[in-house]
Amino acid sequence: MKFVNREEELRAFETWWEEKGAQLIIVYGKRRVGKTELIKQFMKGKPAVYYLADRVTDYAQLKALSQKIGESFGDYALSASGFDDWYKLFAYLSQRKERLILAIDEFPYLAEANRAISSIFQKGWDEYLKNSRMMLILSGSSIGMMEKELLAYRAPLYGRRSGQIFLKPMRFFTARKFFPGKTFEEFLEIYTIAGGIPAYLLEIDAHVSLETNLRQKIFNPKQYLYQEGEFILYEELREPRTYLTILKAIAFGKRKFGEIANESGLAKNVLMKYLHILEDLCLVEKEVPVTEKNPLLSKKGLYRIQDQFLNFWFKYVFPFKSQLELGDQARSFSEMKKTFRNELSRTYELAAREIIQRYPRLPKFTKVGRFWERDLEIDLVALNEETKEIMFGEAKWSDKLVGIDIFQALKAKAERVPWGKGKRKEYFCLFSKSGFTPEMMKMAKKEKVFLFYKDNLL
């Protein structure tokens, strides 16, 4: 499996590894984001035991783990019988003199099998492991469970950890390293579908067309990506059907709270609870104008599906499952033909936020996002609170050349943004799929407008 990036996380692991004493590290993040590969990459060339927990009994988990440890140490008596008590396992590990990594993946499955497992690990750590040379890594995909069992203030292991890594999906230009041979435009299509989840990106075959990938990997009922949207919700949530309704509403443009309530038929107090859970699971995010001083208190929030693939799945798989089950992919492709360009435009806006941070010629900004109010919307607004600098931008994924009219409209909209009025220094940028008119090129030089052709600064 191709391993891309994650240099920052690997450096953190190496720093912890170089410490002499015991280390307890928590790794968590949504499914398929690459936690297992990150841990295995770090473990290479080091004395280490990796164990993937499963949905079996607590006793079976303990047996399997201790047998695996016995095999790794060449302890044939242990590998044959295993331990029947967790504390015996901890005591055994504490006697090892060499530096050792023990990685337990999908720790929430242990917690499901034994509700006291976090307390057992806490006692095991305090009485046996904290004075050893062990690095214990506990990893899991159930974000809520990991926070409750390991990270929350009331969690038994609270205060014991040496560090934690919340592994996030890859951003656009990091994910692009999976496809070094693809053009910017080709990868924009891939990222619009797969997003920054390594497992999804690895499913895309760079040697065949995008349509072939869709036919074979996503619109095909025999492939795991076809069921992925439902799998994620059924794995994480008790009432998946209600969440399916909410996410479908958001995917089809119902982004205001009231719109989602009307579409889903849920009472507002009930909907709020469900949306908070989806936010905690990093499936949905509440987007507010970048200039808001108190984002959490803002009443201008719009909800969006945070995961690119999940958004794609709800638009082009979920509504057409009846047809897809019969091998009829025509409806999915028909819908894509009508709306996929809009999805590409939104992805281009996300990429633009990264692009302006990649060029040293541009000012440095501390916040990047969008701005909107009533009838006003600006694709990109970047701020620096300390220097009072602000940049306004528009991203056009269109076959038309961007002309002076787009720039003049942007300047007019910028006048209506109140942030730092009278004290700020303004910059302007335009992004275009197809380029710029000669008139716009001349004006850009005169007014010092930053022009980007796809991802390149002209």
C-alpha positions as CSV (number, residue, x, y, z in Angstrom):
1,M,0.0,0.0,0.0
2,K,1.3,3.4,-1.0
3,F,2.1,5.6,2.0
4,V,2.0,9.4,1.5
5,N,2.9,12.3,3.7
6,R,2.1,12.2,7.5
7,E,5.6,13.6,8.1
8,E,4.4,15.7,11.1
9,E,2.8,12.7,12.8
10,L,5.8,10.4,12.2
11,R,8.1,13.1,13.7
12,A,5.9,13.2,16.8
13,F,6.0,9.4,17.1
14,E,9.8,9.4,16.7
15,T,10.1,12.1,19.4
16,W,8.1,10.0,21.8
17,W,10.1,6.9,20.9
18,E,13.3,8.7,21.8
19,E,12.1,9.3,25.3
20,K,13.5,6.9,27.9
21,G,10.4,6.3,30.0
22,A,7.0,4.7,29.3
23,Q,4.7,6.4,26.7
24,L,1.0,6.2,26.3
25,I,-0.1,7.5,22.9
26,I,-3.7,7.9,21.7
27,V,-4.4,7.9,18.0
28,Y,-7.9,8.5,16.7
29,G,-9.7,9.7,13.6
30,K,-12.5,8.7,11.2
31,R,-12.5,5.4,9.4
32,R,-10.2,4.9,6.4
33,V,-8.2,8.0,7.3
34,G,-4.9,6.0,7.6
35,K,-4.4,5.4,11.3
36,T,-3.3,1.8,10.9
37,E,-0.8,2.6,8.1
38,L,0.6,5.5,10.1
39,I,1.2,3.2,13.1
40,K,2.7,0.4,11.0
41,Q,5.0,2.9,9.2
42,F,6.3,4.1,12.5
43,M,6.8,0.6,13.8
44,K,9.0,-0.5,10.9
45,G,12.4,-1.7,12.1
46,K,11.5,-1.4,15.8
47,P,10.6,-4.1,18.3
48,A,6.8,-3.9,18.1
49,V,3.6,-5.9,18.5
50,Y,0.5,-4.8,16.5
51,Y,-2.9,-6.2,17.5
52,L,-6.2,-5.4,15.8
53,A,-9.1,-5.8,18.1
54,D,-12.3,-7.5,16.9
55,R,-15.9,-7.8,18.0
56,V,-15.4,-10.9,20.1
57,T,-15.6,-11.5,23.8
58,D,-13.2,-9.8,26.2
59,Y,-11.7,-13.3,27.1
60,A,-11.1,-14.1,23.4
61,Q,-9.4,-10.7,22.9
62,L,-7.1,-11.2,25.8
63,K,-6.2,-14.7,24.6
64,A,-5.5,-13.5,21.1
65,L,-3.4,-10.5,22.2
66,S,-1.3,-12.5,24.7
67,Q,-0.7,-15.3,22.2
68,K,0.5,-12.7,19.6
69,I,2.9,-11.2,22.2
70,G,4.1,-14.7,22.9
71,E,4.8,-15.3,19.3
72,S,6.7,-12.0,18.9
73,F,8.9,-12.8,21.9
74,G,9.5,-16.5,21.1
75,D,7.7,-17.4,24.3
76,Y,6.0,-20.7,23.1
77,A,4.3,-21.4,26.4
78,L,2.5,-18.0,26.2
79,S,1.7,-18.3,22.6
80,A,0.2,-21.7,23.2
81,S,-2.0,-20.8,26.1
82,G,-2.2,-17.0,26.5
83,F,-3.2,-15.2,29.7
84,D,-6.6,-15.4,31.4
85,D,-6.2,-12.1,33.3
86,W,-5.3,-8.6,31.9
87,Y,-3.1,-7.8,34.9
88,K,-1.0,-10.9,34.3
89,L,-0.4,-9.5,30.8
90,F,0.6,-6.1,32.1
91,A,2.9,-7.6,34.7
92,Y,4.5,-9.8,31.9
93,L,5.1,-6.7,29.7
94,S,6.5,-4.7,32.6
95,Q,9.4,-7.2,33.0
96,R,10.7,-6.6,29.5
97,K,13.9,-4.6,29.7
98,E,14.1,-3.5,26.1
99,R,12.2,-0.6,24.5
100,L,9.0,-2.0,23.0
101,I,5.9,-0.8,21.1
102,L,2.5,-2.4,21.8
103,A,-0.1,-1.0,19.4
104,I,-3.8,-2.0,20.0
105,D,-5.9,-0.9,17.1
106,E,-9.7,-0.4,17.3
107,F,-9.6,-0.1,21.1
108,P,-13.3,0.7,21.2
109,Y,-14.0,-2.9,20.3
110,L,-12.3,-3.9,23.6
111,A,-14.5,-1.3,25.4
112,E,-17.7,-2.8,23.8
113,A,-16.7,-6.3,25.1
114,N,-15.8,-5.1,28.6
115,R,-17.2,-1.8,29.9
116,A,-14.5,-1.8,32.6
117,I,-11.6,-2.1,30.1
118,S,-10.5,1.5,30.5
119,S,-10.3,1.2,34.2
120,I,-8.4,-2.1,33.8
121,F,-5.9,-0.4,31.5
122,Q,-5.6,2.5,34.0
123,K,-4.7,0.2,36.8
124,G,-2.4,-1.8,34.6
125,W,-0.6,1.4,33.6
126,D,-0.3,2.8,37.1
127,E,0.8,-0.5,38.7
128,Y,2.9,-2.1,36.0
129,L,3.6,-0.2,32.8
130,K,4.3,3.4,33.8
131,N,7.8,2.5,35.1
132,S,8.6,0.3,32.1
133,R,10.2,1.2,28.8
134,M,7.0,0.5,26.8
135,M,5.3,2.7,24.3
136,L,1.6,1.7,24.4
137,I,-0.4,3.0,21.4
138,L,-4.2,2.8,21.6
139,S,-6.0,3.6,18.4
140,G,-9.6,3.8,17.3
141,S,-12.0,5.0,14.6
142,S,-15.0,5.6,16.8
143,I,-14.2,9.2,17.7
144,G,-16.9,9.6,20.3
145,M,-15.9,6.3,22.0
146,M,-12.2,7.2,22.0
147,E,-12.9,10.6,23.5
148,K,-15.2,9.2,26.1
149,E,-13.0,6.2,27.1
150,L,-9.5,7.8,26.8
151,L,-9.5,11.5,26.4
152,A,-12.3,13.0,28.5
153,Y,-11.7,14.5,31.9
154,R,-13.6,11.7,33.6
155,A,-12.0,8.9,31.6
156,P,-9.9,6.5,33.8
157,L,-6.8,7.1,31.7
158,Y,-7.1,10.9,31.7
159,G,-3.8,12.5,32.6
160,R,-1.7,9.4,31.8
161,R,-1.2,9.9,28.1
162,S,2.0,11.3,26.8
163,G,0.3,12.6,23.7
164,Q,-2.4,12.1,21.1
165,I,-2.8,12.4,17.4
166,F,-6.1,13.2,15.9
167,L,-5.5,12.1,12.3
168,K,-7.4,14.2,9.8
169,P,-8.2,13.7,6.1
170,M,-5.5,14.9,3.8
171,R,-5.8,18.3,2.3
172,F,-5.9,18.8,-1.5
173,F,-2.2,19.2,-2.3
174,T,-1.1,16.5,0.1
175,A,-3.6,14.0,-1.4
176,R,-2.4,14.9,-4.9
177,K,0.8,13.1,-4.2
178,F,-1.1,9.8,-4.7
179,F,-1.5,10.8,-8.3
180,P,1.8,12.5,-9.4
181,G,1.0,11.8,-13.1
182,K,-2.4,13.5,-13.1
183,T,-3.0,17.1,-14.2
184,F,-4.6,19.6,-11.7
185,E,-7.9,19.3,-13.5
186,E,-7.8,15.5,-13.5
187,F,-7.0,15.4,-9.8
188,L,-9.7,18.0,-9.0
189,E,-12.2,15.4,-10.3
190,I,-10.7,12.6,-8.2
191,Y,-10.6,14.7,-5.0
192,T,-14.2,15.8,-5.5
193,I,-15.1,12.1,-5.4
194,A,-12.6,10.6,-2.9
195,G,-11.6,13.6,-0.8
196,G,-8.6,13.3,1.5
197,I,-9.3,9.8,2.8
198,P,-6.3,7.6,1.8
199,A,-8.3,4.4,1.5
200,Y,-10.7,6.0,-1.0
201,L,-7.9,7.5,-3.0
202,L,-6.2,4.1,-3.2
203,E,-9.3,2.7,-4.8
204,I,-9.0,5.0,-7.8
205,D,-7.0,3.4,-10.6
206,A,-4.9,6.1,-12.2
207,H,-4.5,4.0,-15.4
208,V,-8.2,4.0,-16.4
209,S,-10.7,6.7,-17.0
210,L,-12.7,8.3,-14.2
211,E,-15.9,6.8,-15.7
212,T,-14.4,3.3,-15.6
213,N,-13.5,3.9,-11.9
214,L,-17.0,4.9,-11.1
215,R,-18.5,2.0,-13.0
216,Q,-16.2,-0.6,-11.4
217,K,-15.6,0.8,-7.9
218,I,-18.5,3.0,-6.7
219,F,-21.6,2.4,-8.8
220,N,-21.0,-1.4,-8.5
221,P,-23.0,-3.1,-5.7
222,K,-20.3,-5.7,-5.3
223,Q,-17.6,-3.2,-4.2
224,Y,-17.2,-1.8,-0.7
225,L,-17.4,1.8,-1.7
226,Y,-21.0,1.3,-2.9
227,Q,-22.1,0.5,0.7
228,E,-19.6,2.9,2.4
229,G,-22.1,5.7,3.3
230,E,-24.5,3.3,5.0
231,F,-21.6,1.3,6.6
232,I,-20.2,4.4,8.3
233,L,-23.5,5.4,9.8
234,Y,-24.5,1.9,10.8
235,E,-21.1,1.4,12.4
236,E,-21.1,4.7,14.4
237,L,-24.8,5.5,15.2
238,R,-27.8,3.9,16.8
239,E,-30.4,5.5,14.5
240,P,-28.7,5.5,11.1
241,R,-31.9,6.0,9.1
242,T,-32.6,9.4,10.7
243,Y,-29.0,10.5,10.0
244,L,-29.3,9.3,6.4
245,T,-32.3,11.6,6.0
246,I,-30.4,14.6,7.5
247,L,-27.2,14.0,5.4
248,K,-29.2,13.5,2.2
249,A,-30.9,16.9,2.8
250,I,-27.6,18.6,3.3
251,A,-26.1,17.0,0.2
252,F,-28.9,18.3,-1.9
253,G,-28.4,21.9,-0.8
254,K,-30.5,22.2,2.3
255,R,-27.7,23.9,4.3
256,K,-29.6,26.2,6.7
257,F,-30.9,24.8,9.9
258,G,-34.5,25.6,9.1
259,E,-34.2,24.1,5.6
260,I,-32.8,20.8,7.1
261,A,-35.6,20.8,9.7
262,N,-38.3,21.2,7.0
263,E,-36.7,18.6,4.7
264,S,-36.2,16.0,7.4
265,G,-39.5,16.6,9.3
266,L,-37.6,16.6,12.6
267,A,-38.4,18.9,15.5
268,K,-35.8,21.6,15.8
269,N,-34.6,20.5,19.3
270,V,-34.3,16.9,18.0
271,L,-32.4,18.0,14.9
272,M,-30.0,20.1,16.9
273,K,-29.0,17.0,18.9
274,Y,-28.4,14.9,15.7
275,L,-26.4,17.7,14.1
276,H,-24.2,18.0,17.1
277,I,-23.5,14.3,16.9
278,L,-22.7,14.5,13.2
279,E,-20.3,17.3,14.0
280,D,-18.6,15.4,16.7
281,L,-18.0,12.5,14.3
282,C,-16.5,14.9,11.7
283,L,-19.2,14.0,9.2
284,V,-20.8,17.4,9.1
285,E,-19.4,20.9,9.9
286,K,-21.1,24.2,10.5
287,E,-19.5,26.8,8.3
288,V,-19.7,30.5,9.3
289,P,-18.4,33.6,7.5
290,V,-14.6,33.8,8.1
291,T,-15.0,37.3,9.6
292,E,-17.2,36.2,12.5
293,K,-15.6,37.1,15.8
294,N,-17.5,34.4,17.7
295,P,-18.0,31.5,15.3
296,L,-19.7,29.3,17.9
297,L,-22.3,31.9,18.6
298,S,-22.9,32.9,15.0
299,K,-26.4,32.6,13.6
300,K,-25.2,32.6,10.0
301,G,-24.0,29.0,10.0
302,L,-24.5,26.8,7.0
303,Y,-24.1,23.0,7.3
304,R,-22.0,21.0,4.9
305,I,-21.0,17.4,4.6
306,Q,-17.3,17.4,5.6
307,D,-16.3,14.2,3.9
308,Q,-16.0,14.7,0.1
309,F,-16.8,11.0,-0.6
310,L,-19.8,11.0,1.6
311,N,-21.1,14.0,-0.1
312,F,-20.6,12.3,-3.5
313,W,-22.2,9.1,-2.2
314,F,-25.3,10.9,-1.1
315,K,-25.7,12.7,-4.4
316,Y,-25.0,9.9,-6.9
317,V,-25.3,6.6,-5.1
318,F,-27.9,6.7,-2.3
319,P,-30.8,8.2,-4.4
320,F,-30.3,5.6,-7.2
321,K,-29.7,2.4,-5.3
322,S,-32.7,0.7,-6.7
323,Q,-31.4,1.1,-10.2
324,L,-27.8,0.4,-9.3
325,E,-28.8,-2.9,-7.6
326,L,-30.2,-3.9,-11.0
327,G,-27.0,-2.9,-12.8
328,D,-28.5,0.3,-14.2
329,Q,-25.9,3.1,-13.8
330,A,-27.6,5.5,-16.3
331,R,-29.4,7.5,-13.6
332,S,-26.3,8.1,-11.6
333,F,-24.3,9.3,-14.6
334,S,-27.2,11.4,-15.8
335,E,-27.3,13.2,-12.5
336,M,-23.5,13.6,-12.6
337,K,-23.8,15.2,-16.0
338,K,-26.2,17.8,-14.7
339,T,-24.6,18.7,-11.4
340,F,-21.0,17.5,-11.2
341,R,-19.6,20.7,-12.5
342,N,-21.1,22.5,-9.5
343,E,-19.3,20.0,-7.2
344,L,-16.0,20.7,-9.0
345,S,-16.5,24.4,-8.5
346,R,-16.9,23.9,-4.8
347,T,-13.8,21.7,-4.6
348,Y,-11.9,24.4,-6.6
349,E,-12.9,26.9,-3.9
350,L,-11.4,24.6,-1.3
351,A,-8.2,24.2,-3.3
352,A,-8.0,28.0,-3.7
353,R,-7.8,28.4,0.0
354,E,-4.7,26.2,0.0
355,I,-3.2,27.8,-3.1
356,I,-2.9,31.3,-1.6
357,Q,-0.9,29.8,1.3
358,R,1.6,28.1,-1.1
359,Y,3.2,31.2,-2.6
360,P,5.8,33.3,-0.7
361,R,4.9,36.4,-2.9
362,L,1.5,36.6,-1.2
363,P,0.9,38.0,2.2
364,K,0.6,35.6,5.1
365,F,-3.0,35.0,6.4
366,T,-4.1,33.5,9.7
367,K,-7.7,32.7,8.6
368,V,-9.1,31.6,5.2
369,G,-12.7,30.9,4.4
370,R,-15.8,32.3,2.7
371,F,-18.0,35.3,3.4
372,W,-21.7,35.7,2.9
373,E,-24.7,37.7,4.2
374,R,-28.2,38.1,2.7
375,D,-27.6,38.6,-1.1
376,L,-23.8,38.8,-0.8
377,E,-21.3,35.9,-1.3
378,I,-17.5,35.9,-1.8
379,D,-15.8,32.6,-2.6
380,L,-12.6,33.4,-0.7
381,V,-11.7,35.8,2.1
382,A,-8.4,35.6,3.9
383,L,-7.5,37.6,7.0
384,N,-4.6,38.6,9.2
385,E,-5.9,40.0,12.4
386,E,-2.5,41.4,13.5
387,T,-1.5,43.2,10.3
388,K,-5.1,44.1,9.4
389,E,-4.6,42.6,5.9
390,I,-7.5,41.1,4.0
391,M,-7.7,39.3,0.6
392,F,-10.8,38.9,-1.5
393,G,-11.0,36.3,-4.2
394,E,-13.3,34.5,-6.7
395,A,-12.8,31.0,-8.1
396,K,-14.4,30.3,-11.5
397,W,-14.4,26.7,-12.7
398,S,-15.8,27.6,-16.1
399,D,-14.9,27.2,-19.8
400,K,-15.1,31.0,-20.1
401,L,-12.2,33.4,-19.7
402,V,-12.5,35.5,-16.5
403,G,-12.9,39.2,-17.5
404,I,-12.9,42.6,-15.9
405,D,-16.6,42.3,-15.0
406,I,-15.8,39.6,-12.5
407,F,-13.1,41.7,-10.9
408,Q,-15.3,44.8,-10.7
409,A,-18.1,42.8,-9.1
410,L,-15.6,41.4,-6.5
411,K,-14.4,44.9,-5.6
412,A,-18.1,46.0,-5.2
413,K,-18.8,43.1,-2.9
414,A,-15.6,43.7,-0.9
415,E,-16.9,47.3,-0.1
416,R,-19.8,45.7,1.7
417,V,-17.6,43.6,4.0
418,P,-17.3,45.5,7.3
419,W,-14.2,43.8,8.7
420,G,-11.4,46.3,9.5
421,K,-13.1,49.0,7.4
422,G,-11.0,52.2,7.2
423,K,-7.9,50.5,8.7
424,R,-7.3,47.4,6.5
425,K,-5.0,46.8,3.6
426,E,-6.8,45.0,0.7
427,Y,-5.7,42.5,-1.8
428,F,-7.6,40.8,-4.6
429,C,-7.1,37.5,-6.4
430,L,-8.9,35.6,-9.1
431,F,-8.8,31.9,-9.9
432,S,-9.8,30.5,-13.3
433,K,-10.0,27.1,-15.0
434,S,-9.7,28.6,-18.5
435,G,-7.6,31.8,-18.0
436,F,-8.2,35.5,-18.3
437,T,-9.2,38.0,-21.0
438,P,-6.4,40.3,-22.3
439,E,-8.1,43.3,-20.6
440,M,-8.2,41.5,-17.3
441,M,-4.5,40.7,-17.6
442,K,-3.7,44.4,-18.2
443,M,-5.8,45.5,-15.3
444,A,-4.2,42.9,-13.0
445,K,-0.8,44.5,-13.6
446,K,-2.2,48.0,-13.1
447,E,-4.1,47.2,-9.9
448,K,-1.8,44.4,-8.6
449,V,-4.4,41.7,-8.7
450,F,-3.1,38.1,-8.2
451,L,-4.2,35.9,-11.0
452,F,-4.2,32.1,-10.8
453,Y,-4.6,29.9,-13.8
454,K,-5.9,26.7,-12.2
455,D,-3.3,26.4,-9.4
456,N,-0.5,28.5,-10.9
457,L,0.2,32.1,-10.1
458,L,0.7,34.1,-13.3
